[in-house]
Amino acid sequence: MPPDRIVPDDAPGILRLATCEVETTGLSGVTWLVIGDSPSAAVTAVLPADGKAITAASQLPAIWHTAQRFATASSLMADGARVLDATADVLDLPPLGTIRRANMVAPAAVETPALNIYRTLPPVSGVTADWSPALFTFPAGRPGDGPFQVDLTGRARILVYGPHIDLPQGDWRATVRVGVDPEGGRVRLRFEWGVGFAVTTASVAVQEAGRYAVRLDQNWAGSGPAEMRIWLDEASFGGRLTLVDVRVERL
Protein backbone atom coordinates (compact mmCIF):
# COMPACT_ATOMS: atom_id res chain seq x y z
CA MET A 1 0.00 0.00 0.00
CA PRO A 2 1.29 3.52 -0.74
CA PRO A 3 2.36 5.73 2.16
CA ASP A 4 0.15 8.55 3.41
CA ARG A 5 -0.36 11.06 0.61
CA ILE A 6 -2.47 13.62 2.46
CA VAL A 7 -1.75 17.28 1.68
CA PRO A 8 -3.67 20.12 3.37
CA ASP A 9 -6.70 21.23 1.35
CA ASP A 10 -5.82 24.89 1.93
CA ALA A 11 -2.46 24.64 0.15
CA PRO A 12 -1.86 27.96 -1.67
CA GLY A 13 -2.14 28.31 -5.42
CA ILE A 14 -4.25 25.20 -5.97
CA LEU A 15 -7.62 25.21 -7.63
CA ARG A 16 -9.54 22.50 -5.81
CA LEU A 17 -10.66 19.84 -8.27
CA ALA A 18 -12.32 16.50 -7.64
CA THR A 19 -9.64 14.24 -6.19
CA CYS A 20 -11.14 10.79 -6.38
CA GLU A 21 -13.62 8.78 -8.36
CA VAL A 22 -16.45 9.10 -5.85
CA GLU A 23 -16.44 12.90 -6.21
CA THR A 24 -16.90 12.79 -9.98
CA THR A 25 -19.30 9.86 -10.25
CA GLY A 26 -22.97 10.61 -10.85
CA LEU A 27 -22.47 14.30 -11.69
CA SER A 28 -23.97 14.17 -15.17
CA GLY A 29 -24.94 17.61 -16.40
CA VAL A 30 -22.14 19.34 -14.48
CA THR A 31 -19.78 21.40 -16.63
CA TRP A 32 -16.19 21.03 -15.46
CA LEU A 33 -13.56 23.73 -15.90
CA VAL A 34 -9.86 22.86 -15.68
CA ILE A 35 -7.26 25.57 -15.09
CA GLY A 36 -3.95 24.00 -15.99
CA ASP A 37 -0.47 25.10 -14.95
CA SER A 38 2.95 23.55 -15.46
CA PRO A 39 3.85 20.59 -13.23
CA SER A 40 6.79 22.48 -11.75
CA ALA A 41 4.62 25.48 -10.78
CA ALA A 42 1.95 23.20 -9.30
CA VAL A 43 4.48 21.29 -7.20
CA THR A 44 6.14 24.53 -6.03
CA ALA A 45 2.76 25.84 -4.85
CA VAL A 46 2.34 23.02 -2.34
CA LEU A 47 5.92 22.64 -1.11
CA PRO A 48 6.29 23.69 2.54
CA ALA A 49 7.81 27.15 2.85
CA ASP A 50 10.04 26.23 5.78
CA GLY A 51 13.35 27.28 4.29
CA LYS A 52 14.73 23.74 4.23
CA ALA A 53 16.69 22.44 1.25
CA ILE A 54 14.46 20.74 -1.31
CA THR A 55 15.37 17.15 -2.12
CA ALA A 56 13.75 14.46 -4.26
CA ALA A 57 12.42 12.84 -1.08
CA SER A 58 11.01 16.08 0.34
CA GLN A 59 9.27 16.79 -2.99
CA LEU A 60 7.46 13.45 -3.00
CA PRO A 61 4.29 14.45 -1.06
CA ALA A 62 3.89 17.49 -3.34
CA ILE A 63 4.45 15.29 -6.41
CA TRP A 64 1.76 12.84 -5.21
CA HIS A 65 -0.66 15.69 -4.60
CA THR A 66 0.02 17.32 -7.98
CA ALA A 67 -0.16 14.03 -9.92
CA GLN A 68 -3.57 13.30 -8.38
CA ARG A 69 -4.84 16.67 -9.60
CA PHE A 70 -3.38 16.27 -13.09
CA ALA A 71 -4.67 12.71 -13.48
CA THR A 72 -8.16 13.83 -12.41
CA ALA A 73 -7.99 16.84 -14.74
CA SER A 74 -6.97 14.56 -17.62
CA SER A 75 -10.01 12.35 -17.00
CA LEU A 76 -12.31 15.39 -16.88
CA MET A 77 -10.83 16.71 -20.12
CA ALA A 78 -11.43 13.37 -21.81
CA ASP A 79 -15.10 13.85 -20.85
CA GLY A 80 -15.23 17.31 -22.44
CA ALA A 81 -14.14 19.66 -19.67
CA ARG A 82 -13.10 23.13 -20.80
CA VAL A 83 -9.41 23.97 -20.30
CA LEU A 84 -7.88 27.35 -19.43
CA ASP A 85 -4.23 28.35 -19.12
CA ALA A 86 -3.27 29.36 -15.58
CA THR A 87 -0.38 31.47 -16.91
CA ALA A 88 -2.64 33.74 -18.97
CA ASP A 89 -3.06 37.37 -17.86
CA VAL A 90 -6.80 37.28 -18.55
CA LEU A 91 -9.20 34.36 -18.12
CA ASP A 92 -12.80 34.09 -19.22
CA LEU A 93 -14.61 32.16 -16.48
CA PRO A 94 -18.25 31.62 -17.34
CA PRO A 95 -20.51 32.64 -15.69
CA LEU A 96 -18.16 34.82 -13.62
CA GLY A 97 -16.89 36.79 -16.62
CA THR A 98 -13.40 38.10 -17.31
CA ILE A 99 -10.80 37.86 -14.54
CA ARG A 100 -7.39 39.55 -14.67
CA ARG A 101 -4.28 38.25 -12.98
CA ALA A 102 -3.18 40.14 -9.88
CA ASN A 103 0.26 41.73 -9.80
CA MET A 104 2.01 39.03 -7.77
CA VAL A 105 5.51 37.61 -7.91
CA ALA A 106 5.36 33.84 -8.12
CA PRO A 107 8.05 31.79 -6.33
CA ALA A 108 10.76 30.26 -8.48
CA ALA A 109 9.45 26.96 -9.80
CA VAL A 110 11.13 23.72 -8.75
CA GLU A 111 12.04 21.36 -11.59
CA THR A 112 9.99 18.16 -11.45
CA PRO A 113 11.09 15.76 -14.23
CA ALA A 114 9.01 13.00 -12.61
CA LEU A 115 5.89 14.82 -13.86
CA ASN A 116 7.04 15.55 -17.42
CA ILE A 117 4.17 13.38 -18.66
CA TYR A 118 1.86 16.24 -17.63
CA ARG A 119 3.58 18.96 -19.68
CA THR A 120 0.45 18.79 -21.83
CA LEU A 121 -3.02 17.87 -20.62
CA PRO A 122 -4.12 15.22 -21.12
CA PRO A 123 -0.78 13.37 -21.65
CA VAL A 124 -0.17 12.67 -25.34
CA SER A 125 1.07 9.43 -26.86
CA GLY A 126 4.86 9.19 -26.73
CA VAL A 127 5.37 11.57 -23.79
CA THR A 128 7.85 10.27 -21.20
CA ALA A 129 9.06 10.95 -17.68
CA ASP A 130 12.13 9.60 -15.91
CA TRP A 131 11.61 8.50 -12.31
CA SER A 132 14.81 8.61 -10.29
CA PRO A 133 15.59 5.94 -7.67
CA ALA A 134 15.24 8.63 -4.97
CA LEU A 135 11.45 8.45 -5.50
CA PHE A 136 11.28 4.74 -4.62
CA THR A 137 11.10 2.88 -1.32
CA PHE A 138 13.81 0.40 -0.35
CA PRO A 139 12.49 -1.75 2.53
CA ALA A 140 14.74 -2.23 5.54
CA GLY A 141 17.33 -4.94 5.07
CA ARG A 142 21.01 -5.41 4.49
CA PRO A 143 22.23 -2.31 2.61
CA GLY A 144 24.50 -2.43 -0.40
CA ASP A 145 27.52 -0.24 -1.06
CA GLY A 146 25.63 2.52 -2.89
CA PRO A 147 22.64 4.72 -2.01
CA PHE A 148 20.23 2.81 -4.24
CA GLN A 149 21.84 -0.60 -4.02
CA VAL A 150 20.39 -3.68 -2.33
CA ASP A 151 22.29 -6.66 -0.99
CA LEU A 152 20.50 -9.74 -2.35
CA THR A 153 21.77 -12.09 0.33
CA GLY A 154 18.90 -13.73 2.17
CA ARG A 155 15.36 -14.95 1.72
CA ALA A 156 12.93 -14.16 -1.10
CA ARG A 157 11.42 -10.69 -0.52
CA ILE A 158 10.43 -7.41 -2.08
CA LEU A 159 13.45 -5.23 -2.83
CA VAL A 160 12.08 -1.96 -4.22
CA TYR A 161 8.64 -0.43 -4.74
CA GLY A 162 7.01 2.89 -5.62
CA PRO A 163 6.67 5.72 -6.41
CA HIS A 164 2.80 5.83 -6.36
CA ILE A 165 2.55 8.73 -8.82
CA ASP A 166 -0.96 8.90 -10.31
CA LEU A 167 -1.42 8.20 -14.01
CA PRO A 168 -4.66 8.73 -15.94
CA GLN A 169 -6.61 6.07 -17.80
CA GLY A 170 -4.83 4.53 -20.77
CA ASP A 171 -1.87 2.36 -21.75
CA TRP A 172 1.42 3.03 -19.97
CA ARG A 173 4.87 1.53 -20.50
CA ALA A 174 7.60 1.34 -17.89
CA THR A 175 11.23 0.60 -18.71
CA VAL A 176 13.17 -0.17 -15.56
CA ARG A 177 16.96 -0.19 -15.67
CA VAL A 178 18.92 -2.08 -13.05
CA GLY A 179 22.47 -3.14 -12.43
CA VAL A 180 22.76 -6.73 -11.19
CA ASP A 181 25.80 -8.61 -9.91
CA PRO A 182 24.96 -12.22 -8.91
CA GLU A 183 28.50 -12.56 -7.48
CA GLY A 184 29.14 -15.91 -9.10
CA GLY A 185 25.71 -17.38 -8.47
CA ARG A 186 22.26 -16.91 -9.95
CA VAL A 187 19.53 -14.55 -8.79
CA ARG A 188 15.87 -14.76 -9.80
CA LEU A 189 14.08 -11.42 -10.00
CA ARG A 190 10.44 -10.50 -10.63
CA PHE A 191 9.27 -7.13 -11.91
CA GLU A 192 5.68 -5.90 -11.56
CA TRP A 193 4.21 -2.77 -13.14
CA GLY A 194 0.70 -1.42 -12.68
CA VAL A 195 -1.80 -0.14 -10.14
CA GLY A 196 -2.91 -2.23 -7.17
CA PHE A 197 -3.40 -5.85 -8.22
CA ALA A 198 -3.73 -4.98 -11.94
CA VAL A 199 -0.10 -5.54 -12.92
CA THR A 200 2.04 -6.91 -15.71
CA THR A 201 4.80 -9.26 -14.52
CA ALA A 202 8.19 -10.33 -15.89
CA SER A 203 10.52 -12.87 -14.25
CA VAL A 204 14.20 -13.19 -15.10
CA ALA A 205 17.18 -15.27 -13.92
CA VAL A 206 20.49 -13.40 -13.94
CA GLN A 207 23.81 -15.23 -13.95
CA GLU A 208 26.14 -12.56 -15.37
CA ALA A 209 26.93 -9.15 -13.92
CA GLY A 210 25.76 -6.21 -16.01
CA ARG A 211 23.13 -3.57 -16.58
CA TYR A 212 19.72 -4.77 -17.68
CA ALA A 213 16.49 -3.13 -18.92
CA VAL A 214 13.02 -4.63 -18.50
CA ARG A 215 10.02 -3.24 -20.40
CA LEU A 216 6.46 -3.72 -19.13
CA ASP A 217 3.15 -2.47 -20.57
CA GLN A 218 -0.04 -2.12 -18.56
CA ASN A 219 -3.48 -0.61 -19.10
CA TRP A 220 -4.94 1.79 -16.51
CA ALA A 221 -8.73 1.26 -16.43
CA GLY A 222 -8.99 4.53 -14.49
CA SER A 223 -6.59 6.98 -12.92
CA GLY A 224 -4.54 5.54 -10.08
CA PRO A 225 -1.11 5.48 -8.40
CA ALA A 226 1.56 3.71 -10.45
CA GLU A 227 3.89 1.23 -8.83
CA MET A 228 6.99 -0.61 -9.98
CA ARG A 229 7.88 -3.52 -7.71
CA ILE A 230 11.09 -5.53 -7.83
CA TRP A 231 11.19 -8.86 -5.98
CA LEU A 232 13.87 -11.39 -5.18
CA ASP A 233 11.98 -14.55 -6.17
CA GLU A 234 14.13 -17.11 -4.36
CA ALA A 235 16.66 -17.09 -1.56
CA SER A 236 20.18 -16.09 -2.54
CA PHE A 237 23.64 -16.55 -1.00
CA GLY A 238 24.89 -13.28 -2.47
CA GLY A 239 24.46 -10.67 -5.13
CA ARG A 240 23.66 -6.98 -5.46
CA LEU A 241 21.03 -4.97 -7.31
CA THR A 242 21.19 -1.25 -8.12
CA LEU A 243 18.14 0.64 -9.34
CA VAL A 244 19.24 3.07 -12.07
CA ASP A 245 15.89 4.61 -13.05
CA VAL A 246 12.42 3.95 -14.45
CA ARG A 247 11.19 5.61 -17.65
CA VAL A 248 7.41 5.92 -18.03
CA GLU A 249 5.80 6.41 -21.45
CA ARG A 250 2.23 7.02 -22.59
CA LEU A 251 1.42 4.60 -25.43
Secondary structure, 3 states (H helix, E strand, C coil): CCCCCCCCCCCCCCCCCCCCHHHHCCCCCCCCEEEECCHHHHHHHHCCCCCCCCCHHHHHHHHHHHHHHHHHHHHHHHCCCEEEECCCCEEEECCCEEEECCCCCCCCCCCCHHHHHHCCCCCCCCCEEEECHHHCECCCCCECCCCCEEECCECCEEEEEEEEEEECCEEEEEEEEEEEECCCCCEEEEEEEEECCEEEEEEEEECCCEEEEEEEEEEECCCEEEEEEEEECCCECCCEEEEEEEEEEEC
